[in-house]
Structure formats: structure tokens, C-alpha cells
Amino acid sequence: MQAMLSQEGQNNISHGKNMVSYTKDVKLELLPELDNLRPYIEENKMYIRLASTDMFKVSKSVVHGIIKGELKTPQEALEAFNEQMNADPAQEPVVVHIDKGYSHEFTSQHGNQAASAIYNTIRKKLAVDMVFVQSCYVSGDIYAGDYTERQLSYLTHTDAAWPMLARLTGDQVYEMVERTFALKSGYGVISNDSTLYVSSGFEMDIARNGDGSYKLNRLTRNGKELDRNGVYTIILMGDRNWTNQLMITKMGITDFSYDIDKCNVQLYDYLVKEGGKLEEPTDYITIN
């Protein structure tokens, strides 16, 4: 990074005069077409392109102003953009209060407590026996305090974790976990502790193989050996390429459904609409 951000590095990267540097100590010659940016560069008021809701909202507003003839010059458009970006954001209402915070950091004694709390809550909301999902689908720490709707949505990823509801025997739960741990590549693969799966409604005793992979020793439910002959309702959350390949192609499961809302919707409905409380995390994993 030091090499890339240095004067010499950016001279090599720029390939001419068509780059604006964000590094204050680097001086690059600008194309004549970019001279209108010079005052903003000198004042250090350049915007990095951000894929954010606020950025898109302001950009849309300014473009509409140009189309409708309300903003007649580039200078007026840029001033309108600056004004809207610097405006105080509207105060969003608080939708829920979470009493206790939990860390997203994985430990071999407790697992990922933030992810465990969320998936224990989802399991209660959906009234199923088990949940099995990679912890990376929870975005970060849970803090104690008030949440707006947007802040609550940040607790979980919304783009890929498609829930599958299935009915499995205890033997099939064992097979599901063992096959998942054995994946070498592709969707659902475990690459390190932070991508290990969270189990809600059952506990996993696993071991490191020494090559970065893991193996399953045994499964328990409420501390007792999992009944291999029992039948359980289970939610799997992950990319459909993983669930389809694992459950349908490899295991031949036919008793399943995808007719379930995603995790972020379930969490919002339970905590906000139904007035539920976030469940306590559990020590769902032991690593030997």
C-alpha cells in the first residue's frame, strides 16, 4: 500500500493525466478537461464513490434536477450535490431495544455468540428444532441499545442466505454436517474458524485435522447424544447452490421447502412486529 500510494507508484498507475489522487502529498498533472475539479482537489473536498443509500438518493435527486431544468450548469449541480450530502440526516425512529450485546468474534469455547443469539432467535420464531448456518451470515457485533430499522437490518446479510426448511432424521443430520465439513471448494466451504457453522438446537463436538480442515466427532442435543432415529425440523441458511447440491443432489432429501422469508425479515418481524426478545446465545461448539 505504501508503494501504491507514493508519488512514484501513482505515476506508474495513472498512465498519463487522467487520474485524480486521493493522497494529499501526491501531485499529478490533470487533463484540461478535469481543470474544473482543481478547486475541490485543493480544498480536499473530493468524494469517493460510495455504494450507499445516501449517495444513490442524492445522485438521483441531482440528476432529476438537471433533467427538469432546475439545475442549469455543472456548477449548480455540484453545489446541489454538496448541499444534500452535507445536510443533517433525518432522524430515523427507534424500532427496538436490545438489552444485551454479544461479540461476533469466534472462540473455541463459546463459538460466535452474536450469530448464536440471532439464530437461536430465528429458531424460536420459526418454531423448528434446529438451525444450521455459517456464522459469516451475521454481519458483526450486537450492541446493547436502541436500533432503527436500518441498524437492525445491518445485523444480518440479506443477499445470499436463502433458508431451506427440511425434515431430517438424526442420521441425516450427522450426514449433513459431515458432508459440509468435507467440502473442499465452492459454496458453503469452511475456510477458517470464522466461517464455521453455527448450530442452534444441537451442539457440535469437532476437531481440527491440522491442514485447515475439520472433522465431526459427535453431535448432542441439550447435552445428550443426538438420537439418530429421531426426526427433526431444521432450517439451513446459505446459498442455494450449497443447499441444493448438499441436500437434494448428494443426500436425496425430498421433504423440504424454500417458502420461508430471509433471516433479516424474520428477525425484524419477531423483534419489532411481535415484540419478541433476542434469545441468549448458547455454547454450540467444542473444538478439540
N, C-alpha and C positions, 0 to 999 in steps of 0.2 A: 504493500500500500504506500509506503514512503517513496518507493521508486516511481510508482504511477502518479503520485500527487506532486512530484518535484517538477521544477521547470523543465529539465531535460526530458523527463518521462512524458510530460504533456506536449512538449514539442513533437515528440515521436508519435503520440497518439492522435494529435489533431489533424495531421496530413494536410496542412495548409492553414487557411484563415477562417474556417467555418465552425470553430468550436468556442464556446464561452466557458471559461474555467470558473469553478466554484471556489477554488483555492485563492485566497487573497494575495499571497506572495507570488503568484504566477502571472506573468504578463504575456498575453497572446494578442497578436495583431488581428483585428477584426476585418471582415469583408465590409466594403462600403454599404452593402445592404443591411448590415447589422449596426450601423452607426447610431440608429435611434435608441439602441439599448444602452449605449455608453453611460448616460447619466444614472441609470438604475444599477449598472455594474459598479460604478464609482461609489454610489450610496449603499452598496451591499444590500440591495432590495430585489434580488433575483428570486424567482420562485422555482423550486424543484418540482417537477411534475409528480403529483401525488395521486394515486388511485384511491381517492377518498370521497365520501359522500358530499362533503362540503365543497371540494374542488369541482366535482361534476355539477353540483347545483349552481354554483356561481358562474361556471363556464356557460351553462345553458342559459342563464339569465342574461348574460352579456351578449351572447350570440343572438338571442331573441331581440335584444335592444338594437343590435345592428340591423337585423332583418326588417324590423318595424320602422327604421329610420330615426329612432330616438338617439342613437349614438352615431354621429356622422363622420368622425375621424378616428384613426388608430389611437391618438392620444386620449380622446374621450372614452374609448373602450377600455384602455388600460387603466385609466383613473377609476372607472366604474368597477373594474375587476378588483383593484386595490381596496377600494372603499368597502366592497362587500366582503372580501376576505378578512379585512381587519375589523369588521363590525362585531360587536359583542354577540355571542351565540344566544339564541333564545333558550330560556331556562326550561329544560325538559322536566316533566313531573316524575316524582319518585313512584315506582310501581310496587316495590317490595323491599323489605329489610331483612338481611341475613345476619343472624345473631353471632355466628362464629366463623372465623376464617380458617382455611386449610391450605397447606403448601402443595404445589404441583411437583415439587422435587421428589424423585423416586428414591426410596430407601429399601434395602433388602429386608428390613424388619417390618415395615408398615406398607410398602408399596407406594402408590401415588394417592395421597389422601384426598386431594381435590377431586380427582377423577372418581375415586371410590364413593365420595359423598354424592356426586352428581348421578352416578349410575345406580347407587342404592335408591336414590330418589326416583329415578326413572322406573326402576323395578317395582317400587311401591305404587307409583302412578298407574302402571300398566297391569298390575296385579299378576305378574308372572313369577315363576320360580327362580329364574336365573337370567343374568345378562353377561355377555362376553364381548369385549370390545377393546381395541388398542387404546392405551391411555392418551396417545397423541391427539385424539379427537376432542379432548378437553384442552382449552387454549392456554390456561395459566392458573395462577393462584386464585383462590376465592378469598376475598377480603370481607371482613365484618363491617356492615354498614348499609347505607341506603343505595339502591340501584334504580337507575332509569331503565326504560325498556331497552334502549340501545346497549347500556352497560351489561344488562342481563344477557343479551344476545351474544356478547363477547366471550362468555364463559365456554361456549362450545363452538366447534366448527360447523358450518352449515352446508358445505359444498359437496361432501362425499360420503358421509356416514349414513347410508341407507339402512334402515332397520329391517331385519327379517325375523318374523315370528315363526318358530318351529316347535314341534313336539319330538323329543328325543328320549331314548332310554338312557340309563346310566352308562351302559356300554358305549352308546353312540356319543355321549358327552366326552368320555375318555378318548374315543377315536378322533373327535373334532379337535380337541386340544392337542393331541399327539401329532396329528397331520399339520396343524397350524405351526407348531414348533419346528416341524421338519421342513417347512418351506425354505427354499434356497434363494428364490428371487421372485419378483413380481408383487402384485397386490397382497397386502396382509403379512408380508415377511417381517420378521423381527430382526432388527439390526443392532440393537443395544438395549440396555435396561429401560431407557426412556420410551421404547416402543413395545415393551412387554404388554401383554393383555391384562386388562382389569376384569376380574370375575366378581360378580355380585350374586349372592345366593349360594355360592360354593367357594371353597378355598383350594389353592394350588400349591403343592409342595414340588419344587423343581430344583434342578441342579445345573450348574454351568459345565459345559463339555470341555472348556479350555481352548476352543477355537472360535469363540464368539457366539456359539450356538447354545441352545438349552435343551434339556430333556425333562420330561414329566416323571416324577416319582409316584405321586398319588394325588387323588382328589378327595376332599372331605366336604361335608355339608353340616354346618353348625358344629364343626369339630369332630364329627363322626365319619367313618368311611362311607363314601358315596355308594348308595345302593345301585349296583349295576343293572338290576332288574326293574328298578323304579322308572316311572315315566314323568318327564318334566317339560314344562313350557319354558322356552328360552328365547331371548332376544339377542340376535347377533347384529352389531352395528359396524359397518365398514363399506368399502367399495363393493358394488355388486359383482364386479369381476371376481373378487375373492369369495364372496358368499356363494355365488352360482357355481364356481369351479369346485369349491370345497364341499358344499352341502349337496348340490344336485349331481354334478359330474362324478365326483370321487366317492361320495357316500351314498348316493342314490336316494336322498331324502325326498319324499313326495308330499309330506304333511307340513306345508309351510305357507306363509303369506307375506306379501310386501305391502299390504294395505294398512300401513302404520305411519303416522306423522314422524318427521325427523326429531332428533333429540332436543333441538332448540325450541321447537313448538311444544313438545311435551313438558319441558321444564317451565316454560312461560305459563302454560295453561295451569299446571299444578300449583306453582308458587303464587301466581297473580290472580287468575280467574277462580281457582278453587281454594285459595287461602292456605295452601299446604306449607309445610316447613321443610327445609333442606334436611335430609337424613344424615345421621352421623356416618363417618367412614368406618370401614372395617379393615382389619389386617388380613387381606385376602390372599397374600402370597408369602411363601417362605422359600428362600434360596439357600441351598446347601453347597 
